[in-house]
């Protein structure tokens, strides 16, 4: 019989407070560590919608950073930026991704994948030009998707990311 131990870490970065929980249900060999960056509830983010979901902006799991779709919204104030300006929204999304990767212990140079969602295919050039400035020399893989809408009507693009934390930086 194989025994294993799972340890789940949750770090709450809001207001500079770090809080960890350790759930040790079984003893053994494998260790799984998850670190959640900037947890929030959708009640606060989307007060006009009847939602109650506990989410976070990024998760670090086994040396990989998964960043939630970022939009033209300031992470600290939740204010939308660049309303009507897709390039400004892409700029804010990439700034958010950069900040979240750094909070997770990674950097843009360790970016491996982007998924870019656009509400209009005509926005592709402006968004990809903006993304290209942020990823110059990085060479991540990328998938572009045109969707009918995002969570709020003023949001024109959304970008999610996956990066790694190199072994020497852990």
OpenMM code with the backbone's topology and positions (N, CA, C; nanometers):
from openmm import Vec3, app, unit

residues = "UNK UNK UNK UNK UNK UNK UNK UNK UNK UNK UNK UNK UNK UNK UNK UNK UNK UNK UNK UNK UNK UNK UNK UNK UNK UNK UNK UNK UNK UNK UNK UNK UNK UNK UNK UNK UNK UNK UNK UNK UNK UNK UNK UNK UNK UNK UNK UNK UNK UNK UNK UNK UNK UNK UNK UNK UNK UNK UNK UNK UNK UNK UNK UNK UNK UNK UNK UNK UNK UNK UNK UNK UNK UNK UNK UNK UNK UNK UNK UNK UNK UNK UNK UNK UNK UNK UNK UNK UNK UNK UNK UNK UNK UNK UNK UNK UNK UNK UNK UNK UNK UNK UNK UNK UNK UNK UNK UNK UNK UNK UNK UNK UNK UNK UNK UNK UNK UNK UNK UNK UNK UNK UNK UNK UNK UNK UNK UNK UNK UNK UNK UNK UNK UNK UNK UNK UNK UNK UNK UNK UNK UNK UNK UNK UNK UNK UNK UNK UNK UNK UNK UNK UNK UNK UNK UNK UNK UNK UNK UNK UNK UNK UNK UNK UNK UNK UNK UNK UNK UNK".split()
positions = [
    Vec3(0.0847, -0.1178, 0.0000),
    Vec3(0.0000, 0.0000, 0.0000),
    Vec3(0.0895, 0.1245, 0.0000),
    Vec3(0.0560, 0.2183, -0.0849),
    Vec3(0.1326, 0.3426, -0.0921),
    Vec3(0.0643, 0.4497, -0.0086),
    Vec3(0.1418, 0.5100, 0.0769),
    Vec3(0.0916, 0.6206, 0.1579),
    Vec3(0.1445, 0.7498, 0.0995),
    Vec3(0.0702, 0.8520, 0.1143),
    Vec3(0.1174, 0.9815, 0.0678),
    Vec3(0.0633, 1.0899, 0.1584),
    Vec3(0.1248, 1.2038, 0.1480),
    Vec3(0.0853, 1.3182, 0.2294),
    Vec3(0.0585, 1.4350, 0.1360),
    Vec3(-0.0502, 1.4989, 0.1575),
    Vec3(-0.0815, 1.6179, 0.0797),
    Vec3(-0.0802, 1.7378, 0.1730),
    Vec3(-0.0110, 1.8400, 0.1302),
    Vec3(-0.0072, 1.9646, 0.2060),
    Vec3(-0.0609, 2.0731, 0.1149),
    Vec3(-0.1637, 2.1401, 0.1580),
    Vec3(-0.2220, 2.2482, 0.0803),
    Vec3(-0.1893, 2.3796, 0.1501),
    Vec3(-0.1256, 2.4686, 0.0794),
    Vec3(-0.0931, 2.5999, 0.1338),
    Vec3(-0.1783, 2.7031, 0.0644),
    Vec3(-0.2337, 2.7908, 0.1407),
    Vec3(-0.3061, 2.9036, 0.0850),
    Vec3(-0.2431, 3.0292, 0.1407),
    Vec3(-0.1965, 3.1143, 0.0523),
    Vec3(-0.1392, 3.2405, 0.0964),
    Vec3(-0.2301, 3.3526, 0.0507),
    Vec3(-0.2748, 3.4319, 0.1438),
    Vec3(-0.3609, 3.5448, 0.1132),
    Vec3(-0.2738, 3.6695, 0.1067),
    Vec3(-0.2587, 3.7243, -0.0120),
    Vec3(-0.1693, 3.8374, -0.0326),
    Vec3(-0.2401, 3.9709, -0.0174),
    Vec3(-0.3700, 3.9708, -0.0047),
    Vec3(-0.4398, 4.0975, 0.0075),
    Vec3(-0.3984, 4.1665, 0.1365),
    Vec3(-0.3759, 4.2940, 0.1258),
    Vec3(-0.3351, 4.3775, 0.2390),
    Vec3(-0.2077, 4.3266, 0.3071),
    Vec3(-0.1233, 4.2535, 0.2314),
    Vec3(0.0050, 4.2106, 0.2842),
    Vec3(-0.0015, 4.0992, 0.3869),
    Vec3(-0.1181, 4.0415, 0.4091),
    Vec3(-0.1324, 3.9355, 0.5075),
    Vec3(-0.1072, 3.7999, 0.4417),
    Vec3(-0.0218, 3.7202, 0.4981),
    Vec3(0.0006, 3.5842, 0.4491),
    Vec3(-0.0554, 3.4877, 0.5525),
    Vec3(-0.1350, 3.3958, 0.5065),
    Vec3(-0.1978, 3.2996, 0.5956),
    Vec3(-0.1818, 3.1618, 0.5326),
    Vec3(-0.1390, 3.0629, 0.6073),
    Vec3(-0.1178, 2.9299, 0.5507),
    Vec3(-0.2011, 2.8275, 0.6253),
    Vec3(-0.2521, 2.7309, 0.5505),
    Vec3(-0.3224, 2.6198, 0.6131),
    Vec3(-0.2546, 2.4915, 0.5690),
    Vec3(-0.2376, 2.3985, 0.6598),
    Vec3(-0.1674, 2.2741, 0.6332),
    Vec3(-0.2638, 2.1596, 0.6609),
    Vec3(-0.3029, 2.0880, 0.5562),
    Vec3(-0.3971, 1.9782, 0.5691),
    Vec3(-0.3207, 1.8481, 0.5486),
    Vec3(-0.2915, 1.7766, 0.6563),
    Vec3(-0.2151, 1.6515, 0.6477),
    Vec3(-0.3081, 1.5358, 0.6801),
    Vec3(-0.3666, 1.4793, 0.5762),
    Vec3(-0.4635, 1.3716, 0.5969),
    Vec3(-0.3989, 1.2342, 0.6001),
    Vec3(-0.2921, 1.2146, 0.5260),
    Vec3(-0.2252, 1.0849, 0.5235),
    Vec3(-0.0749, 1.1061, 0.5285),
    Vec3(-0.0037, 1.0055, 0.5733),
    Vec3(0.1420, 1.0134, 0.5830),
    Vec3(0.2047, 0.9367, 0.4680),
    Vec3(0.3200, 0.9798, 0.4217),
    Vec3(0.3876, 0.9060, 0.3171),
    Vec3(0.4880, 0.9871, 0.2400),
    Vec3(0.4904, 0.9675, 0.1080),
    Vec3(0.6001, 1.0159, 0.0259),
    Vec3(0.5689, 1.1387, -0.0576),
    Vec3(0.4604, 1.1390, -0.1315),
    Vec3(0.4331, 1.2492, -0.2245),
    Vec3(0.3836, 1.3724, -0.1498),
    Vec3(0.4304, 1.4878, -0.1932),
    Vec3(0.3869, 1.6137, -0.1339),
    Vec3(0.3345, 1.7027, -0.2458),
    Vec3(0.2144, 1.7510, -0.2307),
    Vec3(0.1559, 1.8437, -0.3264),
    Vec3(0.1385, 1.9770, -0.2564),
    Vec3(0.1941, 2.0816, -0.3146),
    Vec3(0.1842, 2.2139, -0.2541),
    Vec3(0.1174, 2.3081, -0.3534),
    Vec3(0.0132, 2.3737, -0.3089),
    Vec3(-0.0558, 2.4752, -0.3884),
    Vec3(-0.0483, 2.6066, -0.3124),
    Vec3(-0.0146, 2.7118, -0.3835),
    Vec3(-0.0127, 2.8440, -0.3220),
    Vec3(-0.1050, 2.9325, -0.4034),
    Vec3(-0.1997, 2.9950, -0.3386),
    Vec3(-0.2992, 3.0764, -0.4075),
    Vec3(-0.2653, 3.2243, -0.3888),
    Vec3(-0.2581, 3.2966, -0.5009),
    Vec3(-0.2176, 3.4366, -0.5013),
    Vec3(-0.3411, 3.5247, -0.5191),
    Vec3(-0.3581, 3.6203, -0.4307),
    Vec3(-0.4673, 3.7184, -0.4348),
    Vec3(-0.6065, 3.6537, -0.4429),
    Vec3(-0.6451, 3.5797, -0.3399),
    Vec3(-0.7802, 3.5232, -0.3387),
    Vec3(-0.8861, 3.6335, -0.3318),
    Vec3(-1.0027, 3.6042, -0.3878),
    Vec3(-1.1138, 3.6992, -0.3857),
    Vec3(-1.2442, 3.6225, -0.4002),
    Vec3(-1.3536, 3.6924, -0.3794),
    Vec3(-1.4859, 3.6351, -0.4021),
    Vec3(-1.5550, 3.7171, -0.5096),
    Vec3(-1.6249, 3.6499, -0.5974),
    Vec3(-1.6913, 3.7180, -0.7088),
    Vec3(-1.7994, 3.8158, -0.6633),
    Vec3(-1.8476, 3.8034, -0.5403),
    Vec3(-1.9438, 3.9027, -0.4885),
    Vec3(-1.8833, 4.0420, -0.4917),
    Vec3(-1.7526, 4.0495, -0.4614),
    Vec3(-1.6842, 4.1785, -0.4579),
    Vec3(-1.6444, 4.2261, -0.5971),
    Vec3(-1.6059, 4.1335, -0.6820),
    Vec3(-1.5587, 4.1684, -0.8156),
    Vec3(-1.6726, 4.2017, -0.9108),
    Vec3(-1.7809, 4.1279, -0.8996),
    Vec3(-1.8964, 4.1468, -0.9884),
    Vec3(-2.0222, 4.1708, -0.9045),
    Vec3(-2.0308, 4.2833, -0.8331),
    Vec3(-2.1455, 4.3048, -0.7439),
    Vec3(-2.2789, 4.3113, -0.8181),
    Vec3(-2.2760, 4.3455, -0.9467),
    Vec3(-2.3996, 4.3548, -1.0238),
    Vec3(-2.4517, 4.2169, -1.0657),
    Vec3(-2.3709, 4.1129, -1.0469),
    Vec3(-2.4109, 3.9775, -1.0836),
    Vec3(-2.4362, 3.8967, -0.9570),
    Vec3(-2.5235, 3.8014, -0.9644),
    Vec3(-2.5579, 3.7186, -0.8492),
    Vec3(-2.4623, 3.5992, -0.8426),
    Vec3(-2.3362, 3.6263, -0.8047),
    Vec3(-2.2336, 3.5225, -0.7988),
    Vec3(-2.1731, 3.5173, -0.6595),
    Vec3(-2.1260, 3.3990, -0.6206),
    Vec3(-2.0605, 3.3802, -0.4916),
    Vec3(-1.9570, 3.2687, -0.5060),
    Vec3(-1.8485, 3.2993, -0.5770),
    Vec3(-1.7436, 3.2008, -0.6015),
    Vec3(-1.6131, 3.2476, -0.5391),
    Vec3(-1.5459, 3.1581, -0.4677),
    Vec3(-1.4134, 3.1863, -0.4133),
    Vec3(-1.3102, 3.1481, -0.5185),
    Vec3(-1.2358, 3.2471, -0.5659),
    Vec3(-1.1354, 3.2277, -0.6702),
    Vec3(-1.0058, 3.2952, -0.6276),
    Vec3(-0.9052, 3.2901, -0.7125),
    Vec3(-0.7826, 3.3653, -0.6892),
    Vec3(-0.7263, 3.4076, -0.8239),
    Vec3(-0.6323, 3.5002, -0.8219),
    Vec3(-0.5745, 3.5519, -0.9458),
    Vec3(-0.4694, 3.4585, -1.0045),
    Vec3(-0.4024, 3.3810, -0.9207),
    Vec3(-0.3008, 3.2875, -0.9698),
    Vec3(-0.2844, 3.1744, -0.8698),
    Vec3(-0.2381, 3.0608, -0.9204),
    Vec3(-0.2076, 2.9452, -0.8363),
    Vec3(-0.0685, 2.8956, -0.8739),
    Vec3(0.0117, 2.8680, -0.7716),
    Vec3(0.1415, 2.8046, -0.7923),
    Vec3(0.1255, 2.6597, -0.7499),
    Vec3(0.1553, 2.5676, -0.8409),
    Vec3(0.1444, 2.4248, -0.8119),
    Vec3(0.2654, 2.3533, -0.8711),
    Vec3(0.3452, 2.2934, -0.7835),
    Vec3(0.4607, 2.2145, -0.8271),
    Vec3(0.5496, 2.2880, -0.9269),
    Vec3(0.5805, 2.4127, -0.8991),
    Vec3(0.6727, 2.4886, -0.9821),
    Vec3(0.6129, 2.5512, -1.1066),
    Vec3(0.4813, 2.5405, -1.1221),
    Vec3(0.4128, 2.6022, -1.2353),
    Vec3(0.3182, 2.7089, -1.1827),
    Vec3(0.3133, 2.8223, -1.2518),
    Vec3(0.2245, 2.9324, -1.2144),
    Vec3(0.1134, 2.9410, -1.3185),
    Vec3(-0.0103, 2.9324, -1.2722),
    Vec3(-0.1277, 2.9452, -1.3578),
    Vec3(-0.1947, 3.0782, -1.3244),
    Vec3(-0.2026, 3.1674, -1.4230),
    Vec3(-0.2593, 3.3003, -1.4003),
    Vec3(-0.3976, 3.3068, -1.4635),
    Vec3(-0.4940, 3.3441, -1.3825),
    Vec3(-0.6324, 3.3622, -1.4262),
    Vec3(-0.6381, 3.4663, -1.5378),
    Vec3(-0.7373, 3.4576, -1.6236),
    Vec3(-0.7542, 3.5552, -1.7305),
    Vec3(-0.7524, 3.6976, -1.6768),
    Vec3(-0.6627, 3.7786, -1.7314),
    Vec3(-0.6485, 3.9177, -1.6887),
    Vec3(-0.7096, 4.0090, -1.7936),
    Vec3(-0.7720, 4.1144, -1.7463),
    Vec3(-0.8437, 4.2073, -1.8329),
    Vec3(-0.7980, 4.3498, -1.8012),
    Vec3(-0.8616, 4.4457, -1.8613),
    Vec3(-0.8309, 4.5855, -1.8349),
    Vec3(-0.8887, 4.6294, -1.7021),
    Vec3(-0.8327, 4.5771, -1.5943),
    Vec3(-0.8801, 4.6096, -1.4598),
    Vec3(-0.7605, 4.6188, -1.3657),
    Vec3(-0.7558, 4.7236, -1.2875),
    Vec3(-0.6518, 4.7400, -1.1871),
    Vec3(-0.6751, 4.6374, -1.0762),
    Vec3(-0.5760, 4.5553, -1.0468),
    Vec3(-0.5921, 4.4496, -0.9466),
    Vec3(-0.6107, 4.5028, -0.8052),
    Vec3(-0.5573, 4.6201, -0.7770),
    Vec3(-0.5674, 4.6738, -0.6414),
    Vec3(-0.6983, 4.7475, -0.6159),
    Vec3(-0.7528, 4.8122, -0.7190),
    Vec3(-0.8747, 4.8916, -0.6996),
    Vec3(-0.9988, 4.8284, -0.7621),
    Vec3(-0.9802, 4.7274, -0.8470),
    Vec3(-1.0886, 4.6629, -0.9235),
    Vec3(-1.1553, 4.7573, -1.0225),
    Vec3(-1.0918, 4.8708, -1.0501),
    Vec3(-1.1461, 4.9660, -1.1472),
    Vec3(-1.1097, 4.9230, -1.2886),
    Vec3(-1.2078, 4.9304, -1.3793),
    Vec3(-1.1805, 4.9038, -1.5203),
    Vec3(-1.0981, 5.0184, -1.5771),
    Vec3(-1.0009, 4.9845, -1.6616),
    Vec3(-0.9187, 5.0859, -1.7274),
    Vec3(-0.9285, 5.0658, -1.8782),
    Vec3(-0.9058, 5.1715, -1.9526),
    Vec3(-0.9047, 5.1619, -2.0980),
    Vec3(-1.0388, 5.1277, -2.1594),
    Vec3(-1.1466, 5.1763, -2.1008),
    Vec3(-1.2790, 5.1453, -2.1556),
    Vec3(-1.2860, 5.1968, -2.2992),
    Vec3(-1.3182, 5.1065, -2.3916),
    Vec3(-1.3252, 5.1405, -2.5330),
    Vec3(-1.1918, 5.1363, -2.6053),
    Vec3(-1.0821, 5.1095, -2.5341),
    Vec3(-0.9476, 5.1088, -2.5918),
    Vec3(-0.8842, 4.9713, -2.5688),
    Vec3(-0.8926, 4.8851, -2.6700),
    Vec3(-0.8457, 4.7474, -2.6539),
    Vec3(-0.6955, 4.7398, -2.6270),
    Vec3(-0.6160, 4.8295, -2.6855),
    Vec3(-0.4714, 4.8286, -2.6602),
    Vec3(-0.4417, 4.8631, -2.5144),
    Vec3(-0.5130, 4.9592, -2.4587),
    Vec3(-0.4941, 4.9956, -2.3174),
    Vec3(-0.5355, 4.8805, -2.2264),
    Vec3(-0.6424, 4.8093, -2.2625),
    Vec3(-0.6847, 4.6944, -2.1829),
    Vec3(-0.5814, 4.5823, -2.1894),
    Vec3(-0.5255, 4.5580, -2.3075),
    Vec3(-0.4208, 4.4558, -2.3210),
    Vec3(-0.2971, 4.4955, -2.2410),
    Vec3(-0.2633, 4.6223, -2.2424),
    Vec3(-0.1494, 4.6733, -2.1641),
    Vec3(-0.1710, 4.6464, -2.0154),
    Vec3(-0.2911, 4.6753, -1.9648),
    Vec3(-0.3214, 4.6510, -1.8235),
    Vec3(-0.3181, 4.5020, -1.7932),
    Vec3(-0.3730, 4.4204, -1.8817),
    Vec3(-0.3722, 4.2751, -1.8611),
    Vec3(-0.2292, 4.2226, -1.8514),
    Vec3(-0.1413, 4.2682, -1.9395),
    Vec3(-0.0022, 4.2225, -1.9364),
    Vec3(0.0713, 4.2750, -1.8130),
    Vec3(0.0406, 4.3964, -1.7701),
    Vec3(0.0992, 4.4489, -1.6461),
    Vec3(0.0542, 4.3639, -1.5274),
    Vec3(-0.0742, 4.3251, -1.5261),
    Vec3(-0.1259, 4.2385, -1.4195),
    Vec3(-0.0549, 4.1033, -1.4200),
    Vec3(-0.0381, 4.0449, -1.5385),
    Vec3(0.0291, 3.9153, -1.5490),
    Vec3(0.1714, 3.9261, -1.4959),
    Vec3(0.2417, 4.0301, -1.5345),
    Vec3(0.3786, 4.0513, -1.4869),
    Vec3(0.3823, 4.0608, -1.3346),
    Vec3(0.2921, 4.1394, -1.2770),
    Vec3(0.2869, 4.1568, -1.1320),
    Vec3(0.2553, 4.0238, -1.0619),
    Vec3(0.1581, 3.9487, -1.1142),
    Vec3(0.1198, 3.8217, -1.0521),
    Vec3(0.2315, 3.7182, -1.0623),
    Vec3(0.3004, 3.7136, -1.1752),
    Vec3(0.4135, 3.6209, -1.1878),
    Vec3(0.5208, 3.6541, -1.0854),
    Vec3(0.5490, 3.7821, -1.0664),
    Vec3(0.6496, 3.8223, -0.9681),
    Vec3(0.6048, 3.7877, -0.8266),
    Vec3(0.4773, 3.8085, -0.7952),
    Vec3(0.4260, 3.7718, -0.6629),
    Vec3(0.4348, 3.6212, -0.6408),
    Vec3(0.4267, 3.5445, -0.7489),
    Vec3(0.4333, 3.3987, -0.7407),
    Vec3(0.5767, 3.3465, -0.7373),
    Vec3(0.6752, 3.4345, -0.7612),
    Vec3(0.8146, 3.3926, -0.7612),
    Vec3(0.8691, 3.3609, -0.8995),
    Vec3(0.8007, 3.4050, -1.0030),
    Vec3(0.8447, 3.3834, -1.1405),
    Vec3(0.8662, 3.5187, -1.2077),
    Vec3(0.8918, 3.5169, -1.3373),
    Vec3(0.9084, 3.6399, -1.4144),
    Vec3(0.8572, 3.6157, -1.5557),
    Vec3(0.8383, 3.7226, -1.6302),
    Vec3(0.7907, 3.7117, -1.7682),
    Vec3(0.8817, 3.6237, -1.8529),
    Vec3(1.0100, 3.6234, -1.8268),
    Vec3(1.1010, 3.5422, -1.9073),
    Vec3(1.0753, 3.3924, -1.8910),
    Vec3(0.9973, 3.3542, -1.7895),
    Vec3(0.9641, 3.2134, -1.7665),
    Vec3(0.8227, 3.1792, -1.8149),
    Vec3(0.7635, 3.2700, -1.8890),
    Vec3(0.6308, 3.2492, -1.9465),
    Vec3(0.6371, 3.1365, -2.0488),
    Vec3(0.5412, 3.0430, -2.0434),
    Vec3(0.5397, 2.9336, -2.1409),
    Vec3(0.4168, 2.9360, -2.2312),
    Vec3(0.3050, 2.9904, -2.1840),
    Vec3(0.1838, 2.9894, -2.2660),
    Vec3(0.0938, 3.1068, -2.2333),
    Vec3(0.0363, 3.1637, -2.3387),
    Vec3(-0.0668, 3.2666, -2.3264),
    Vec3(-0.1904, 3.2195, -2.4017),
    Vec3(-0.3064, 3.2497, -2.3474),
    Vec3(-0.4316, 3.2344, -2.4214),
    Vec3(-0.4953, 3.3723, -2.4247),
    Vec3(-0.5252, 3.4183, -2.5460),
    Vec3(-0.5766, 3.5534, -2.5661),
    Vec3(-0.7187, 3.5442, -2.6195),
    Vec3(-0.8117, 3.6043, -2.5465),
    Vec3(-0.9533, 3.6046, -2.5847),
    Vec3(-0.9901, 3.7446, -2.6328),
    Vec3(-1.0512, 3.7526, -2.7497),
    Vec3(-1.0947, 3.8798, -2.8080),
    Vec3(-1.2435, 3.8739, -2.8360),
    Vec3(-1.3141, 3.9853, -2.8148),
    Vec3(-1.4567, 3.9891, -2.8481),
    Vec3(-1.4799, 4.0288, -2.9937),
    Vec3(-1.3736, 4.0682, -3.0626),
    Vec3(-1.3850, 4.1073, -3.2034),
    Vec3(-1.2521, 4.0742, -3.2719),
    Vec3(-1.2539, 3.9996, -3.3828),
    Vec3(-1.1277, 3.9642, -3.4486),
    Vec3(-1.0498, 4.0856, -3.4989),
    Vec3(-1.1161, 4.1979, -3.5174),
    Vec3(-1.0464, 4.3195, -3.5617),
    Vec3(-0.9531, 4.3755, -3.4544),
    Vec3(-0.9671, 4.3299, -3.3304),
    Vec3(-0.8800, 4.3756, -3.2218),
    Vec3(-0.7458, 4.3018, -3.2193),
    Vec3(-0.7334, 4.1976, -3.3000),
    Vec3(-0.6153, 4.1112, -3.2943),
    Vec3(-0.4843, 4.1886, -3.3094),
    Vec3(-0.4742, 4.2719, -3.4102),
    Vec3(-0.3481, 4.3413, -3.4356),
    Vec3(-0.3065, 4.4293, -3.3175),
    Vec3(-0.3974, 4.5082, -3.2651),
    Vec3(-0.3643, 4.5977, -3.1530),
    Vec3(-0.3245, 4.5184, -3.0289),
    Vec3(-0.3970, 4.4112, -3.0000),
    Vec3(-0.3677, 4.3313, -2.8807),
    Vec3(-0.2355, 4.2574, -2.8973),
    Vec3(-0.2165, 4.1934, -3.0107),
    Vec3(-0.0934, 4.1171, -3.0309),
    Vec3(0.0297, 4.2075, -3.0378),
    Vec3(0.0146, 4.3280, -3.0877),
    Vec3(0.1261, 4.4232, -3.0871),
    Vec3(0.1641, 4.4562, -2.9419),
    Vec3(0.0640, 4.4799, -2.8587),
    Vec3(0.0888, 4.5090, -2.7169),
    Vec3(0.1530, 4.3892, -2.6479),
    Vec3(0.0955, 4.2715, -2.6664),
    Vec3(0.1504, 4.1498, -2.6054),
    Vec3(0.2938, 4.1273, -2.6528),
    Vec3(0.3193, 4.1519, -2.7806),
    Vec3(0.4526, 4.1328, -2.8364),
    Vec3(0.5593, 4.2174, -2.7697),
    Vec3(0.5234, 4.3386, -2.7283),
    Vec3(0.6201, 4.4232, -2.6560),
    Vec3(0.6563, 4.3607, -2.5213),
    Vec3(0.5585, 4.3021, -2.4536),
    Vec3(0.5818, 4.2422, -2.3220),
    Vec3(0.6566, 4.1087, -2.3307),
    Vec3(0.6446, 4.0392, -2.4444),
    Vec3(0.7037, 3.9054, -2.4561),
    Vec3(0.8233, 3.9018, -2.5509),
    Vec3(0.8774, 4.0169, -2.5859),
    Vec3(0.9922, 4.0238, -2.6767),
    Vec3(1.1062, 3.9372, -2.6233),
    Vec3(1.1533, 3.8428, -2.7045),
    Vec3(1.2626, 3.7549, -2.6666),
    Vec3(1.2233, 3.6368, -2.5801),
    Vec3(1.0963, 3.6256, -2.5401),
    Vec3(1.0515, 3.5185, -2.4509),
    Vec3(1.0074, 3.3949, -2.5303),
    Vec3(0.9370, 3.4124, -2.6383),
    Vec3(0.8899, 3.3046, -2.7264),
    Vec3(0.7943, 3.2058, -2.6589),
    Vec3(0.6889, 3.2522, -2.5912),
    Vec3(0.5910, 3.1578, -2.5364),
    Vec3(0.5041, 3.1024, -2.6495),
    Vec3(0.4323, 2.9938, -2.6224),
    Vec3(0.3297, 2.9516, -2.7166),
    Vec3(0.2062, 3.0352, -2.6886),
    Vec3(0.1190, 3.0463, -2.7875),
    Vec3(0.0033, 3.1346, -2.7727),
    Vec3(-0.1150, 3.0777, -2.8496),
    Vec3(-0.2323, 3.0922, -2.7919),
    Vec3(-0.3568, 3.0553, -2.8585),
    Vec3(-0.4479, 3.1760, -2.8552),
    Vec3(-0.5061, 3.2091, -2.9691),
    Vec3(-0.6011, 3.3195, -2.9773),
    Vec3(-0.7410, 3.2658, -3.0005),
    Vec3(-0.8372, 3.3208, -2.9289),
    Vec3(-0.9757, 3.2764, -2.9383),
    Vec3(-1.0656, 3.3992, -2.9491),
    Vec3(-1.1595, 3.3953, -3.0436),
    Vec3(-1.2600, 3.5013, -3.0529),
    Vec3(-1.3857, 3.4498, -2.9833),
    Vec3(-1.4363, 3.5290, -2.8892),
    Vec3(-1.5533, 3.4908, -2.8097),
    Vec3(-1.6644, 3.5932, -2.8300),
    Vec3(-1.7863, 3.5565, -2.7950),
    Vec3(-1.8981, 3.6496, -2.8138),
    Vec3(-1.9016, 3.7586, -2.7075),
    Vec3(-1.8487, 3.7310, -2.5884),
    Vec3(-1.8492, 3.8305, -2.4807),
    Vec3(-1.7567, 3.7845, -2.3687),
    Vec3(-1.7189, 3.8797, -2.2837),
    Vec3(-1.6445, 3.8504, -2.1616),
    Vec3(-1.7358, 3.8816, -2.0426),
    Vec3(-1.6841, 3.8729, -1.9213),
    Vec3(-1.7676, 3.8856, -1.8012),
    Vec3(-1.8376, 4.0202, -1.7876),
    Vec3(-1.7773, 4.1246, -1.8404),
    Vec3(-1.8400, 4.2572, -1.8401),
    Vec3(-1.8365, 4.3123, -1.9819),
    Vec3(-1.9391, 4.3868, -2.0209),
    Vec3(-1.9448, 4.4348, -2.1598),
    Vec3(-1.8324, 4.5308, -2.1973),
    Vec3(-1.7737, 4.6009, -2.1019),
    Vec3(-1.6665, 4.6955, -2.1349),
    Vec3(-1.5316, 4.6263, -2.1578),
    Vec3(-1.5202, 4.4987, -2.1214),
    Vec3(-1.3945, 4.4272, -2.1405),
    Vec3(-1.3881, 4.3724, -2.2818),
    Vec3(-1.2816, 4.4063, -2.3535),
    Vec3(-1.2670, 4.3722, -2.4946),
    Vec3(-1.1676, 4.2592, -2.5185),
    Vec3(-1.0776, 4.2362, -2.4240),
    Vec3(-0.9816, 4.1262, -2.4362),
    Vec3(-0.9510, 4.0711, -2.2973),
    Vec3(-0.9084, 3.9473, -2.2942),
    Vec3(-0.8698, 3.8806, -2.1700),
    Vec3(-0.7517, 3.7909, -2.2028),
    Vec3(-0.6542, 3.7869, -2.1140),
    Vec3(-0.5326, 3.7096, -2.1392),
    Vec3(-0.5005, 3.6268, -2.0155),
    Vec3(-0.4893, 3.4944, -2.0328),
    Vec3(-0.4415, 3.4128, -1.9214),
    Vec3(-0.3045, 3.3569, -1.9564),
    Vec3(-0.2324, 3.3132, -1.8547),
    Vec3(-0.0921, 3.2764, -1.8739),
    Vec3(-0.0526, 3.1570, -1.7884),
    Vec3(0.0496, 3.0879, -1.8361),
    Vec3(0.1143, 2.9810, -1.7608),
    Vec3(0.2642, 3.0084, -1.7665),
    Vec3(0.3297, 2.9974, -1.6523),
    Vec3(0.4747, 3.0174, -1.6447),
    Vec3(0.5325, 2.9137, -1.5493),
    Vec3(0.6631, 2.9046, -1.5472),
    Vec3(0.7299, 2.8142, -1.4544),
    Vec3(0.8153, 2.8947, -1.3575),
    Vec3(0.8479, 2.8307, -1.2474),
    Vec3(0.9460, 2.8850, -1.1540),
    Vec3(1.0666, 2.7921, -1.1654),
    Vec3(1.1766, 2.8402, -1.2235),
    Vec3(1.2933, 2.7530, -1.2403),
    Vec3(1.3417, 2.6971, -1.1069),
    Vec3(1.3960, 2.5776, -1.1106),
    Vec3(1.4427, 2.5078, -0.9911),
    Vec3(1.5360, 2.5951, -0.9076),
    Vec3(1.6253, 2.6686, -0.9722),
    Vec3(1.7224, 2.7504, -0.8984),
    Vec3(1.6585, 2.8713, -0.8310),
    Vec3(1.5331, 2.9022, -0.8643),
    Vec3(1.4658, 3.0178, -0.8044),
    Vec3(1.3616, 2.9780, -0.7007),
    Vec3(1.3445, 2.8485, -0.6778),
    Vec3(1.2443, 2.8024, -0.5805),
    Vec3(1.2944, 2.8205, -0.4396),
] * unit.nanometer
topology = app.Topology()
chain = topology.addChain("A")
for resn in residues:
    res = topology.addResidue(resn, chain)
    for name in ("N", "CA", "C"):
        topology.addAtom(name, app.Element.getBySymbol(name[0]), res)
